[in-house]
Amino acid sequence: MNKRGNGVPLGERRRSTPRDHTSLPSVPSVPECPVRHCWVADAVDGQGVKRPGLLVEWRRTTGGWEGRVVYAACLRPGDWAMVEEWLPAHALTPR
């Protein structure tokens, strides 16, 4: 193993010289990522198990709100694939 910390636990290590934060370049503000984790209740594989997914966007239809999600589903025995589809809001939950 490497002895760079000289036996001092990581949480107790300190810099020997303070940083000059005025010389750091400014970081441009980055918009927050719109993708959210969700649970898909009505997966295309029909196994009745909630699948973890990524909610990419929302849209309003005449039938109500729908979310475009990406998730893994077992399409054939032992064969998993990524699925992207629009699902009604009631099929998506945050937990």
C-alpha positions in Angstrom: 0.0 0.0 0.0 1.0 3.6 -0.6 2.1 5.6 2.5 1.1 9.1 1.2 -1.0 9.9 4.2 1.7 9.0 6.7 -0.8 7.1 8.9 -3.1 10.1 9.3 -6.8 9.2 8.6 -8.3 10.9 5.5 -10.8 12.8 7.6 -8.1 14.4 9.7 -5.7 15.4 6.9 -5.3 19.1 6.1 -3.5 21.1 3.5 -0.2 22.6 4.7 -0.9 25.8 2.8 -4.2 27.5 2.3 -5.7 27.6 -1.1 -6.0 31.0 -2.9 -9.6 30.8 -4.2 -9.3 34.1 -6.0 -7.1 32.5 -8.6 -9.6 29.8 -9.5 -11.5 30.2 -12.8 -15.2 30.9 -12.5 -17.4 27.9 -13.3 -20.4 28.6 -15.6 -23.7 27.7 -14.1 -25.1 24.4 -15.4 -28.8 23.8 -15.7 -30.2 21.1 -13.4 -30.6 17.7 -15.2 -34.2 17.1 -15.9 -33.9 13.3 -15.8 -35.4 11.7 -12.6 -35.4 8.2 -11.1 -38.8 6.5 -11.1 -40.5 3.1 -10.6 -42.4 1.7 -13.5 -45.5 -0.3 -12.3 -46.7 -1.5 -15.6 -43.6 -2.8 -17.4 -43.9 -4.2 -20.9 -42.8 -7.6 -19.7 -46.0 -8.0 -17.7 -44.3 -9.7 -14.8 -46.1 -7.5 -12.3 -42.8 -6.3 -10.7 -41.9 -2.6 -10.4 -38.9 -1.8 -12.5 -36.4 1.0 -11.8 -36.5 3.6 -14.6 -35.4 7.0 -15.8 -38.1 9.6 -16.4 -36.9 11.6 -19.3 -39.9 14.0 -20.0 -43.6 14.7 -19.4 -46.3 15.4 -21.9 -50.0 16.2 -21.5 -52.4 14.3 -23.6 -56.2 14.3 -23.8 -56.2 11.3 -21.4 -53.9 13.1 -18.9 -50.2 13.2 -18.2 -47.7 10.7 -19.6 -44.0 10.2 -18.9 -41.4 9.0 -21.3 -39.3 6.5 -19.4 -36.4 4.2 -20.1 -36.1 0.9 -18.2 -34.9 -2.7 -18.4 -37.5 -5.4 -19.1 -37.2 -9.2 -19.6 -38.6 -9.6 -23.1 -37.7 -13.2 -23.5 -36.7 -15.8 -20.8 -33.2 -14.7 -19.7 -33.0 -11.9 -22.3 -33.2 -8.3 -21.0 -33.5 -5.3 -23.1 -33.8 -1.5 -22.6 -37.3 -0.2 -23.3 -38.3 3.4 -24.0 -42.0 4.3 -23.9 -44.6 6.7 -22.9 -46.6 5.6 -19.9 -49.5 7.2 -18.0 -48.6 9.1 -14.9 -50.4 6.6 -12.6 -47.9 3.8 -13.7 -44.9 5.9 -12.5 -44.0 6.5 -8.9 -40.9 8.2 -7.3 -40.5 5.3 -4.8 
